[in-house]
Amino acid sequence: MSGLLLKGINKVYPSGVQAVFNFCLDIRDKEFIVLVGPSGCGKSTTLRMIAGLEEISSGELYIDGKLMNDVVPKDRDIAMVFQNYALYPHMTVYDNMAFGLKLRKVPKEIIDQKVKAAAQILGITDYLSRKPKALSGGQRQRVALGRTIVREPKVFLLDEPLSNLDAKLRASMRTEISKLHSRLATTFIYVTHDQIEAMTMGTRIVVMKDGFMQQVDTPQNLYDYPVNLFVAGFIGTPQMNFFKNSRLVSEGDKVCLTLTGGNKIVLPNSLVSRIKNINEYLNVEKDITFGVRPEDIHQDQAFIANSPDTVVKARIEVIEKLGAETQIYCELDYEGKESSLVDNTTQMIAKISSRAVVALKDIIELAFDARHVHMFDAETEASILERDEGYEVIPENAEGSSFVPPTPQEMRAKIDAARIITKEMKAQMRKDARMEKLAAMKAKKAAATEEKVEETAEETQTTDEE
């Protein structure tokens, strides 16, 4: 068993900057957990605290039920793969993989057996006599993985191990790491900023932003049921289309959503029944942010005919032909003005068939798949939709997997407080530096005065003797 439990983990640097806020997660044995988020969100810092390379400011870390806060890294029975591989250039592949075992005084016969077994798993048996400079990026990555495999750790920690590889090799190595996880049947914790890696590899994904956990869920649940605007925009390629300043209005027994440019769509009853506290948003002057993924926008006539209540008109501004599909950038509010692709809330991206015949500046009809749209409170940015009854349920023993993420206001308040503390600490550090400098000057002056007094005394004594 190699489960981990992180309870209220915080990381505050000596300068006062807080990198991680109240990280709580129960990681089950043999699970593949992915920490994902933009640069600076705290994911690598969290991984380094698990490894023991960063001190935990507050909170508790348990591995197999044992408190690990004060345990040194070498005694935590974990292995870490770094972003830059960290291979010894003067050693062969065999020696790089065996080095950790040699330090632990493992017998040579066992080292040889483990190294060759790991090399066979990773397909690098033919490279054992080579040095790192004679290997490709993917082969070096395999060596770095092999060095951790031979130790047979309880937990594997991988910090953006594929970021230095080209796109084709990244896809290949994603598959290799997933196969390795299945073969070794141990716990993996993987850090990346690439949401495609997260979606394809993780059994559960932790989405982070500004040091806060935003959502912990399975890949499919993150895609189908994002808890807030950030998660919705981060997961999915291209990202979800957002239409701000939308409102819910009723027309007879139907509920409609008004969009920019005079467009209006009718929401199906199945979606309306999922809106939380609908009376707070229906027929009132309260804006919501409407979201729809590019793959849920259709141009084919059969879908348009079957969904006439969700049809909008848009003008095509950019066409990107990708072979298997075509992406079109459209302008909803196109009447009497030129649009911009930068910071335009009326712009949307749609994925359509590669066989569709479209041209720039065409005004076309598009239909939304209203069963899969999303709605968010304009102020809190939280989703206002309940989940469907048939969604994938997280096992109950995954403590910390379901929680209420902080609102943007709460995040900003905590970050502002951390900045104030940082500013105060920097001011105090400058004051302390000035005091130390002043004390040093006084000490130097006192020493010079004392030296002068001693010289005068010596001269007086010499004169008296004469």
BELFENBEL-V725159 format. One record per backbone hydrogen bond with DSSP energy under -0.5 kcal/mol. NH is the residue of the N-H (numbers start at 1). CO is the residue of the C=O. If there is no record, write none. Layout:
nh	co
NH	CO
NH	CO
This chain:
nh	co
4	27
5	62
6	25
7	5
7	60
8	6
9	23
10	58
11	20
13	17
16	13
19	11
19	17
20	11
21	211
22	20
23	9
24	22
25	6
26	399
27	4
27	25
28	26
31	28
33	31
33	188
34	204
35	190
36	34
36	206
37	192
41	38
46	42
47	43
48	44
49	45
50	46
51	47
52	48
53	48
54	48
57	10
57	55
58	10
60	7
62	5
63	66
64	3
66	63
68	61
71	68
75	72
76	73
79	155
81	157
82	80
85	82
86	84
89	87
91	88
93	130
94	128
96	92
97	93
98	94
99	95
102	98
103	99
104	100
105	102
106	101
111	107
112	108
113	109
114	110
115	111
116	112
117	113
118	114
119	115
120	116
121	117
122	118
123	119
124	119
125	119
127	124
128	125
130	127
132	91
134	131
135	132
140	136
141	137
142	138
143	139
144	140
145	141
146	142
147	143
148	144
149	145
150	146
151	148
152	149
153	148
154	77
155	77
156	187
157	79
158	189
159	81
160	158
160	191
163	160
165	162
170	166
171	167
172	168
173	169
174	170
175	171
176	172
177	173
178	174
179	175
180	176
181	177
182	178
183	179
184	180
185	181
186	181
187	154
188	31
189	156
190	33
191	158
192	35
195	193
198	194
199	195
200	196
201	197
202	198
203	32
204	32
205	217
206	34
207	205
207	215
208	36
208	206
209	212
211	41
212	209
214	207
215	207
216	401
217	205
222	218
223	219
224	220
225	221
229	381
232	228
233	229
234	230
235	231
236	234
240	232
241	292
243	290
244	242
246	288
247	258
248	281
249	256
251	254
254	251
255	267
256	249
256	254
257	265
258	247
259	263
262	259
263	260
265	257
266	309
267	255
271	268
272	268
273	269
274	271
275	272
276	384
278	275
280	277
281	278
282	278
283	248
284	281
286	284
288	246
289	376
290	243
290	288
291	374
292	241
296	293
297	294
298	367
304	300
305	301
306	302
307	303
310	307
311	308
312	366
314	364
315	331
316	362
317	329
318	329
320	327
321	319
322	320
322	325
324	322
326	352
327	320
328	350
329	318
330	328
330	348
331	315
332	330
332	346
334	332
336	334
337	334
343	341
345	343
347	344
348	330
350	328
351	294
352	326
352	350
354	324
356	353
358	356
361	316
362	359
364	314
364	362
366	312
367	298
368	310
369	296
370	368
372	369
373	370
374	291
376	289
377	382
378	287
381	377
383	227
384	375
386	274
391	388
398	395
399	397
401	398
405	403
406	213
408	380
411	407
412	408
413	409
414	410
415	411
416	412
417	413
418	414
419	415
420	416
421	417
422	418
423	419
424	420
425	421
426	422
427	423
428	424
429	425
430	426
431	427
432	428
433	429
434	430
435	431
436	432
437	433
438	434
439	435
440	436
441	437
442	438
443	439
444	440
445	441
446	442
447	443
448	444
449	445
450	446
451	447
452	448
453	449
454	450
455	451
456	452
457	453
458	454
459	455
460	456
461	457
462	458
463	459
464	460
465	461
466	462
